[in-house]
Amino acid sequence: MKRYHAIVLSSVAVVALSACSDNSNEKESTVDAVTSAEELTERFEEPVTLDLIKHVSGDIFFREGETIEDNVHTQWVKDTFNVDLNYMWTTSGPGETFETKLQLEMSSNQELPSILALRSHLTQDLIDSGRVMEVGDIFDKYASPTWKEAMDADPHAWDPYTREEGRFAIPILDYEMNGDTVLFIRQDWMDELDLEAPETIDDVEAIMDAFVNDDPTGTGEQVYGLAAGFANQLNTWMSTVDWVFGAHGGMPNQYNLADDGTLENGDVQPEIKEGLETLKHWMDEGYMHPESGLWDEGKAAELFTAGRAGIIAGPHWMPDWPLAELLENVEGAEYKAYDIPTGPDGHKGRSTGITSQNGAVMFNENATEDEIQAFFVYQNYLFEHFANPDEGSEFEYGFAEGYDYVLEDGDVNYADADIPGGRIDPVKYTLTYDGARIPSLYINALADFARGDEPETPFERKVYLQYPEEAWEGARIVVDSADAQIPSMFTGRPTETMVSRGDALDTLLSEGFNKMIYGETSIDEFDSLIEQWKNQGGDDVVAEVNEWFEIVNAN
């Protein structure tokens, strides 16, 4: 193992590792813990190389002359830790390009990089391949206090990567409640028609009826009440109708916790029938565009941003994107965030992730102790210094001046009109996509702003300037109505029957539900459709999901 020397940094954990054996069967190493007030992190005296792969997505921008292989982030890693980032290969374009490339590498038994950071279903395939190592004990030994505290706050973060033999991927933490649904409604239309804020689903229906029939634009142009896109599924990430089913006490497209403590498939519960009846009525009345069932999330959002729909449902951050496009496209347009409505029996529900993780990090089974240590030194540093930076620290305003922020006469600016996307964000270059995130930090800061609090910390000042006030209010809504969350409980790898029959089972339900919404088949066919699903393998899937649930709970 290479020699390294320590540099003193406040509030950073130590990972002083002993040399590991070359014998692949002997993977244990010892940790000498430093417990002084000022703990240590390490900078390698001799260079360490981390082999990586990455998809350079369309929202990643570079300064002229820089690439993913050579940029402000790679230079920072070299200067700070004496670690070289070596990208074995990269892809660009659609996300499927990366997955196809990785799948080919795996099937041809090509050498994998030492560190695999993925947001992909292939994470589960890699774990099952036996080519990545157990990481639970490694994390327990080497992760910094702040990182461990953030992970402990999310008790289900490890669930997707847990097997009977241990934990095989480190969850990449994301901000909690980041996908929870709120309603965004055209406030200028509400004011024009003298409409009150909705509280019930009947109120929402009355607002949609007014939007469709009372000419809120004053132009006579046909508009729609709701921008929805359910070509992929009913419960999705934007332009969603999850809240419609939540108002009836159900939630499709996920596994929910039943009263007896087991997991049940949300699609096949009787409450879904009531939600489908509501959507059919709205389609019949012209409240939704007739192509909603053919549209994905982005296409449906275009109906709202073009000024042709009065309501859209999705995460609190939508005012940042794509709803900002509405203000550019329609002069005088205004919108406001509202809570999701209650149903006829007092139910209110939005889908939420049981865990605030978004991807995972795995170690190649052949990764060396140097490579593992280098990753933890890097990620510990980001959790201790970047996730919630101190006043006057290197990350006080962002990752790098001239990239994600600009200082002008002592004022910080987070937007540059000359740059696609508004700014160059080197945090997207980091090994875990977003640097380091403490799940509860972000949503609560925005909610406090909506309540009138002023930002006090560098982190709070940054998000205060980056997100519009409409997003603050959306955040406050989801925080204040957290009891309306219906968590998606199954986060494991596809079960045996899911692999063999899952696509057919999903198609059976999605096509059947769409036909009911469009009136091609009767809603009364719901029970027979569910019975068909159960007989064709659905009951087997539910049993397998609960077997996984028992293993996770046991660990």
N, C-alpha and C positions, 0 to 999 in steps of 0.2 A: 504493500500500500504506500502511496506517495506521502511524503512528509508535508505538513502544513503548519502555519503559524497562526496564532489567534490575534484578532483585533477586537478591542473593547467597544461594545455597543450597548446602549441602555435597553433593558427589558427584552433581551433576545435570548432564546434558549441555547444551550450548548448541546453539541453532539460530538463528543470525543470518542472515536471508535477505535477498537483494537483491530489489529490485522486479522483478516479472516483466512480460514484455511483454503487451500486450493482444491481440497477434496469437495466435490459437488454435494456429497451426502452430509457434509458438516457445514450447515448454513448459519449456525448461531454465532453471534458476536456479542461482546460485552460493551457496556456503556458506562463511562465514568461521568457521573452527574456533577455539575458545578452548581452549588446552591448559594453562592454569594449574592449580594445585592445587585451587582452588575455581572450579568452572565455573558457568556462568550458565544460568538459565532466564528466560523473558520474561513480563512482564505487560503487556498492551496498554494503552496510554494512552487510546486511544479504543475504544469497545466493538466487539467482533466478534460476529456472530450465526452460530450453527451451526444449520442446518435439519436436523431429524431425524424419524424415525418410530419407533414402538415398540409392541410387544405387551405389555400389562400383564397378565401371567399370574396365575393364582390364588394363587401363592406370594409375590406382592408385596403388602406391606401398608404402610399410611400412618398417620401420626399424624393425629388429628382436625384437619380444616382443610387438610391437605396433599393434593396430587395429584401425578401424574407431571410436570405442567407447573410446579409450584411446591412445592418441598420443600427439605429440608436440603441435598440434593445440588446442586440448581440454584443455591441461594444460595451454596454453597461455591465452585462454579465461577465465579460472578459475582464474589465477593469476592476470590478468589485470582488469577484470570486476566483479569477484566473481559470475560468471554465469556458471552453470553446463549444459552441453549439454547431453541430454538424448535421445538416439536413440531408439524409440519404436520398430522399425524393420528396417532391411536393406536387400538388395538383392545383388546378384552378377551374373556374366554371361551375357547373352544377355540383351540388354536394355528392350526387351519385358517382361522379367521376372518381372522387377519393375512395369511396366504398368499393367500387369496382376494382380499382388498382390494389387496394389492400387485400381484397378477397383473392385476387390472382396471386399476390405474393404469398398468402397463406396456403393456398391450394398447391402451389409449386414448391412449398417448403423452403422459401427464401429466408435468409437471415432477417430477423426482426430487429428494429432499433432497441436500444437499451431502455428507453423510456417511451411508453405509448400513452399519450393523452388523447382520448377519443370522446366524441359525442356521436355515438353510432351504435346500432344494434349489434355490430360486430364485436363489441366489448364482450358480450355473452359468449360468442363463438370462440373468442380468444381464451377466455377463462376455461371453457370446456375442452379446448384443445390440449390443455396441460402445458402450454408453452410460456405461461406467466407464473410468477411465484406468489405464494401466500404473503400478504402484506400487512395483515392486522397487527402482528407482533412488531413488525418493523415500524409501523406508524406509532404504536404505543411507546416505543423506545426513543424515536428520533424527532417526532413532531414537537414544535414549540408550544409553550403554554397557551398562547392566544389561538393558535390553530386548533389545539385540542379542545379548548373551551367552545370555540365556534362549532366544532364537530359534535360535541356533547349536547349542544342546544338543539340538534336535529336527531332525535333518537332513531329515526328510520333511514338515515343517510346511507348506512351500510347495507340495507336490505337487498338491493338489486344484485349485490356482488358477494353475497354470503352463501356458502355451501356448508355441508356437514363438516368438511375438512378445515374450514376457516373462511377468511375474508381475502379476496383475490384482486381487488381493485380499490384504490383510495378515491372516495367520492370527491368530485370537484364541487365545492359549495357555491350556491347561487343565493340571491336575495329571496327571502321568503315572500309569499303572497304575490309573486311577480306576475302570475298569470290569472289571478282572481278577477272575475268579471264585474264590471260596472256598466251602466248604460250611459252613452253619450247622446244627448238629444239637442237638436237645433233649437237653441234658446230664442233666436230671432223669430222663428216660426211660432214658438210657444207664445211669445209676447204679441205677435201679430194677431193671433187667434184668441188671445186672452185665456190661455190654458194654465191650469194649476199643476204643480209638481205631482207626479204619480206616486201612489203608495201601493196600490194593488194591481194585479194583472188586468183587471177590468179597466182601471184607470189608463194603463198603457194602451189597451185596445181603443179606448175612447180618443186618446191622443192620435193614434195612427189613423183612425177614421177621419178625424179632423184634417190631418195632414193630406190625406188622399182626396178628400171630397170638398174641402173649403178653400182651396187655392192659396196656400200660405205664401207663395212667391209673388202673387199678384200678376202672374203672366199667363195663367191658364195652362202652363206646362204640366204634364203628368208627372207626379212624383209618387214615391212609395213611403209607407210608414216605417219599414224596417229593412236595413241592409243585412242580409243573411246569406251565408254560403255554406251549404252542407253537402257538397259533393264528396268530401273526405269523410266527415262524420258529423253528427249532430252536436257533439260536445267537443269543440275545437278551441284553438288558441285566439282567434279573432273572428269577428263577424259570426259569433257563436249564438246558439239558441239553448245553451245549457240551462240558463236561468228560467226558461219556460218550463222545463221538466222539474227544476228545483222548486218551482211554485206549486207543483203537484206532489212534492215529496219524494221524487225519484231523481236518478242521474244515470243517463246511458253512457255507453262506451267506456266503462270502467268497472272495477270490482269494488263494492261497497261493504262496509262492516255491518253485518246483520245483528239483530237483537241477541242472538244466541252466541255471539262472539266468533262466528265463522265468516267467511267471505262469500258474497253472492254476486252474481253477474247482474249489473245494473240494467242491462238491456231488456231482461226478460221479466221484470217486475211489473205488476199491474198498473203502477203509477205512470209508466211510459205510455200506456194506451191513452191516458188522459192528456198527456202532453202532445201526442200525435193528433188527437182530436182538435186541440187548440190551434196547432199549426195548419191543419187542413182548413179550419174556419178562416184563418188569416189569409191563406192562399186563395180561397174561394172569394173573399172580399176584396182581393187585390191589394192587401196591405204589404205583401212581399212580391218582389219581382218574380215572374213566372220561370225564370231561369235560375233561381236560387239553388235548386237541387243539382244544377250542373256546374255551379261556380265554386271555386276554391275560396279560401279566406281572403286573399289579396284582390281577386276579381270582385268579390262582393264589396270590399272596402272602397273600391273605385266608385261604386254607386253613391256612397256617402260623400266622398271627397269631391265628386263632380257636382254636388248640390242637388242630387235627385232622390235622396232618402233622408228621413228625419231622425232615425234612431239607428245606432249601431252599438253592439255590445262587445266588450273585450277588456284587456288589461288597462290598468290605470295609466300606463306610460304611452298610450296611443296618441295623446296630444303632441308628443315629440315626433312620432311617426306612426301612421301616415296622416293623421288628422290635420296636421299643419298644412297639408296640400289643399284642404277645403278653403282655408283663409286666403290662399293664393289664387284659387280658382273662382271663388264667388265673392264679389265685393260686398262687404257689410255682413257676411255670414258670422254667426256666433253659435257656440255650442257650450253645453255645460254637463258636468258629470252628475249622475243621479244613482241612487242605490237601486238594486234589483227589487222587483215587486214581490209582494206576498200573493199566494194563491187563494182559492175559495175556502180552504180549510186552515188558513193561517200559515201554511208552509212557505219558506223562503230558502233557496239553496243555490249555491254556485259551486262548480267543480274546483277542486284545489289539489295540488300535489301533496301527497303525504310527506314528501321530503323536499327540501330546498336544494337538491343537488342537480347538477346539469353536466353530466359527463363523468369520466373517471380516469385515473392514472394507473397504469399497470407497469410492472417491471418484467422485462424479458427474463426467462428462467436463467439465462447466462449472464445477466447483468452483474458487474463487479461491485465490490464494496465501495470503490471510489465513485462509481457512477450513482449508486444509491445515495451515498452521502452527499454528493454534489447536488442532487435534486432536492434533498431535504434542507441543505444549507440555503439554497436558492428560495425555496418556497417558504421556509421559516422566516426568512428575511422579509419577504413580501407581506406575510401575515403580521409581523411585528411592526413594520414601518409603512407599508402602503395601504393596507386595508382600512386603517383609521389613523392617519398620520398626525404627528405632533406639530404644534406651532414651530415654524422655522426649520422644519426638517426638509430633507431633499424632495419629498413627495408632497409638500404642503399644498401645492396648487394642482398637481397632476404628475404624470410620469416624466415628461421632458418639455422644457420651455421651447417654444417654436414648433411643437408638434400638437399635443392635446391642449395646450394653453399658450397664451401670449401675455406678457406683462407690458403694459403701456402706461407710462407715467405713474407707476405704482399700482395701477388697477389691472386685475386679471380678466382676460377675455377668453371664453371657451368656444367661440365660433369664428370662422373665417369664411367669408362669402366666396372667396376665390378657390376654395378647396372643395372637391366633390364630397358630399356628406357633411360639410361644415367644418371638419377638422381632421387632422391625421392623428389617429389614436394608436400609439405604440403599445398600449395595454393589450390590444388584440394580437400582438406578436408574441405575448408571453406563453409559457409552456402550458398554462391552464386556461387560456383564452381570455380571461378577465383579470389577470393578476392574482388577487386574493380578495374574497368577499366574506364578510361576516353577515350571516343571513338576516338578522333582525335589524341591522343598522340602518339600511336605506329606507325601507318602507315607513318606519317609525319617524325618521327625520322629516320625510315629506308630509306625513300626517300632522306633525307638529307645526310645520309651516302653515298648513291650511287652518290650524287653530289660532294662528296669529303669532306663534313663537318666532323669534329671530334666530338665524344660524349662529352658532358659537364656535364650533370646531372647524378645522380645515375641511374635513369631510363634509360637514353640513353646509359650509359655504359653497363648496364645489357643486353639490347636487342642487342647492338653492338656485344657482345661476344656470345650471344645465337644463332644468326641467321647468316647463311653464306652469302657471298657477292651476290650470285645469287638471294637470297631473297630480298636483298636491291634493286637490279635493278628491280625486279618484282614490288616492292612497288613503286618505282619511276615511273614506267610505268603507274600504275593505278592512281596515284596521278596526273601526268601530262596530262593524257587523261580522266579525270573525266567527260568531256562532252560527252563521249561515253556511259555513264551509261544509262541503260534502267531499271528504278526501278520497282520492283514488288510491286504493290500498295495495293493489298488486303491482309490484315493481320488479318482479323476477324475470328470468329468461323465459322464452316461450316453452310451454310444457310439451310433452310428447305429442299429445293430441292437437295442440295448437300448431305444431310443425306440420303434422300430416293432414289436418282438416281445417285448420284455423281460417285460412283464406276463404274457403267455401262457406264456412259457418258465418263469417263476417259478412260476406256478400249476400247470403241468404237473408240476413236481418236488414242490412242497409237497403237492399233493393225492395224488400217487403215494406219497410218503413216509408221509403220515398213514394211507393205506389199508393200508400194510404194517405200521405200528405197531399198528393196530387189527385186523389179521388179515383184512381184507376182500380183499386180494390177497396172493399169496405173495411172500416176500422174494426168491424166485428170479426174480421179474420185474424186479429191479433193473437188470440189464444191458440188457434190452430197453428199459426206460424211459430210461436214459441214452443209448442209441443214438437213440431218438426225439428226445430233447432236442437232440442234436448235429445231426441231420438237419433239424430245424425252425429252425435258426439259431444253436444253441449254439456250434458251431465258429466261426461268423463273429464272435460276441461275443468269444470267447477271442482271436481274431486281432486284433480292434480294441483290446482291453485291452492286448495286448502292443505294439501300435503306440504307445499312450499311454505305456506304461512306457519305451519307447525314448526318447521325447521328454523325459520327466522326467529320465531318467538323463543325457541329453545336456546338460541345463541345470544 
